[in-house]
């Protein structure tokens, strides 16, 4: 199945309710890794085929740990997606990254412990390179789009992913700051790593909703605080996506599309047929 999707957005359900989205229709996709978080909405935005997926399901009923990350990325790949922009909430670990600002991070620290992080198992091993987990070319385009939309944007920083769904303790938050992390969230991992295995460019538009719990002059983070800030930023996020679609570069000036070329290590003749079939969408050009 392919729709020649040029750009996919993973975020909240409100982001596919966008002015200018034409011919919108839904795909319910059952992958070898299960069903996606929600039906994928595909439509034409500013001349580009854009897919929208609600990470936590319609109405936000899926915890960060329970998100079907592999199904989501696989399904977007099956629709032809070459680029994914993740739109997510985050807590700030730096004074200058204030609530309402947007961060385009360049690094991830994976502090989760209950998630499947790879497509590859069952007799086929891949060691993917994620020294730079975000696509710098796509991140450049997202940064420009946010600035065009009038958002206060910061480029770069380490994004630590915690298991959730609870927020951090003060001791944890202060430790993350001491490690040099810039923002904290719950979904960047394994999403970014799976996108790289699928040879899809991936960038994050992280909306700062709070100062986590380390800031002595600010109240500890609450769900109400997160929702209020996200609601205020929805218009900026929508306009940034529209701007990105308008100016999207069709050529990929990066190595994401060939990420598996040096990653597969298993001898071809011993790969089980069932595993070949399961991962055919990802590895057919190499096997």
Residue pairs with C-beta under 8 A, 6 or more apart in sequence:
1 27
1 29
1 78
1 79
2 78
2 79
2 80
3 27
3 42
3 49
3 51
3 79
3 80
4 49
4 80
5 42
5 49
5 50
5 51
5 76
5 79
5 80
5 81
5 82
6 48
6 49
6 50
6 80
6 81
6 82
6 83
6 248
6 250
7 48
7 49
7 50
7 51
7 81
7 83
7 84
7 85
7 244
7 245
7 248
8 50
8 51
8 52
8 53
8 76
8 79
8 81
8 83
8 84
8 85
8 200
9 15
9 16
9 50
9 51
9 52
9 53
9 84
9 85
9 87
9 241
10 53
10 55
10 72
10 76
10 84
10 85
10 86
10 87
10 191
11 52
11 53
11 54
11 55
11 86
11 87
11 88
11 237
12 54
12 55
12 56
12 60
12 87
12 230
12 234
13 38
13 54
13 58
13 59
13 60
14 234
15 52
15 87
15 234
15 237
15 238
15 241
16 24
16 41
16 43
16 52
16 54
18 45
18 238
18 241
18 242
19 238
20 45
20 46
20 242
21 43
21 44
21 45
21 50
22 43
22 44
22 45
23 43
23 44
24 41
24 42
24 43
25 41
25 42
25 43
26 39
26 40
26 41
26 42
27 39
27 40
27 41
27 42
27 75
27 79
28 35
28 36
28 39
28 40
29 35
29 36
29 40
29 71
29 75
29 78
29 79
31 70
31 71
31 74
31 75
31 78
32 74
32 278
32 279
33 68
33 70
33 71
33 74
33 119
34 68
34 70
34 71
35 68
35 71
36 53
36 68
36 71
36 72
36 75
37 53
37 54
37 55
37 56
37 57
37 62
37 67
37 68
37 71
37 72
38 53
38 54
38 57
38 58
40 51
40 52
40 53
40 75
40 76
40 79
41 51
41 52
41 53
42 49
42 50
42 51
42 52
42 79
43 49
43 50
43 52
44 50
45 241
45 242
45 245
46 242
46 245
46 246
47 245
47 246
48 245
48 248
49 80
50 241
50 245
51 76
51 79
51 81
53 72
53 75
53 76
55 62
55 67
55 72
55 86
55 88
55 187
56 62
56 63
56 64
56 67
62 68
63 164
63 165
64 163
64 164
64 165
64 186
64 187
65 112
65 114
65 115
65 163
65 164
65 165
67 187
69 115
69 116
69 190
69 191
69 194
70 116
70 119
70 194
72 191
73 84
73 191
73 194
73 195
73 197
73 198
73 200
74 119
74 198
74 281
74 282
76 84
76 198
76 200
77 198
77 200
77 281
77 282
78 281
81 200
82 200
82 201
82 252
82 257
83 135
83 138
83 200
83 201
83 202
83 203
83 248
83 252
84 195
84 200
84 201
84 202
84 203
85 138
85 142
85 202
85 203
85 204
85 205
85 241
85 244
86 187
86 188
86 191
86 192
86 202
86 203
86 204
86 205
87 204
87 205
87 207
87 237
87 241
88 185
88 187
88 188
88 204
88 205
88 206
88 207
89 185
89 206
89 207
89 209
89 226
89 229
89 230
90 103
90 159
90 183
90 184
90 185
90 206
90 207
90 208
90 209
91 167
91 168
91 173
91 183
91 184
91 185
91 208
91 209
91 210
91 211
91 212
91 221
92 98
92 99
92 101
92 182
92 183
92 208
92 210
92 211
92 212
93 160
93 173
93 176
93 177
93 181
93 182
93 183
93 184
93 212
93 214
94 157
94 177
94 182
94 183
95 215
96 154
97 103
97 154
97 157
97 182
97 183
97 208
98 152
98 208
99 208
99 209
99 210
99 211
99 229
100 152
100 207
100 208
100 229
100 232
100 233
101 151
101 152
101 153
101 154
101 208
102 146
102 151
102 152
102 153
102 154
102 205
102 206
102 207
102 208
102 233
102 236
103 153
103 154
103 157
103 159
103 182
103 183
103 204
103 206
103 208
104 134
104 139
104 142
104 143
104 146
104 153
104 154
104 155
104 156
104 203
104 204
104 205
104 206
105 134
105 156
105 157
105 158
105 159
105 182
105 183
105 188
105 204
105 206
106 132
106 134
106 136
106 139
106 155
106 156
106 157
106 158
107 132
107 133
107 134
107 157
107 158
107 159
108 130
108 133
108 134
108 158
108 159
108 160
108 161
108 188
108 189
108 192
109 158
109 159
109 160
109 161
109 179
109 181
110 117
110 161
110 189
110 190
110 193
111 160
111 161
111 162
111 163
112 161
112 162
112 163
112 189
112 190
113 163
114 163
115 163
115 189
115 190
116 190
117 189
117 190
117 193
117 194
118 126
118 128
118 190
118 193
118 194
118 197
119 126
119 194
119 197
119 198
119 279
119 282
120 126
120 197
120 279
121 275
122 272
122 274
122 275
122 278
123 266
123 270
123 271
123 272
123 275
124 264
124 266
124 271
124 272
124 275
124 276
124 279
124 283
125 264
125 265
125 266
126 197
126 260
126 263
126 264
126 265
127 263
127 265
128 193
128 196
128 197
128 259
128 260
128 263
129 196
129 259
129 262
129 263
130 192
130 193
130 196
133 192
133 193
133 196
133 202
134 192
134 202
134 203
134 204
135 201
135 202
135 203
135 254
135 256
136 254
137 201
137 249
137 252
137 253
137 254
138 201
138 202
138 203
138 254
139 155
139 203
141 203
141 244
141 247
141 248
141 249
142 203
142 205
142 240
142 244
143 153
143 155
144 243
144 247
145 240
145 241
145 243
145 244
145 247
146 153
146 205
146 236
146 240
147 153
148 239
148 240
148 243
149 236
149 237
149 239
149 240
149 242
149 243
150 236
150 239
151 233
151 236
151 240
156 182
157 181
157 182
157 183
158 179
158 180
158 181
158 182
158 183
159 181
159 182
159 183
159 184
159 185
159 188
159 204
159 206
160 176
160 179
160 181
160 183
160 184
160 185
161 184
161 185
161 186
161 187
161 188
161 189
162 168
162 172
162 184
162 185
162 186
163 186
164 186
165 186
167 212
167 213
167 220
167 221
168 176
168 184
168 212
168 213
169 213
170 213
170 214
173 184
173 212
173 213
173 214
174 214
176 184
176 212
177 214
183 206
183 208
184 212
185 206
188 204
191 202
192 202
192 204
195 201
195 202
196 202
196 256
196 259
197 259
197 260
197 263
197 282
198 282
199 256
199 257
199 258
199 259
199 260
199 282
200 256
201 252
201 254
201 256
201 257
202 256
205 237
205 240
207 229
207 230
207 233
207 237
208 229
209 221
209 225
209 226
209 229
209 230
210 218
210 221
210 225
210 226
210 229
211 218
211 221
212 221
213 220
213 221
219 225
260 282
260 283
260 286
261 286
264 283
264 286
264 287
268 287
271 287
276 283
276 287
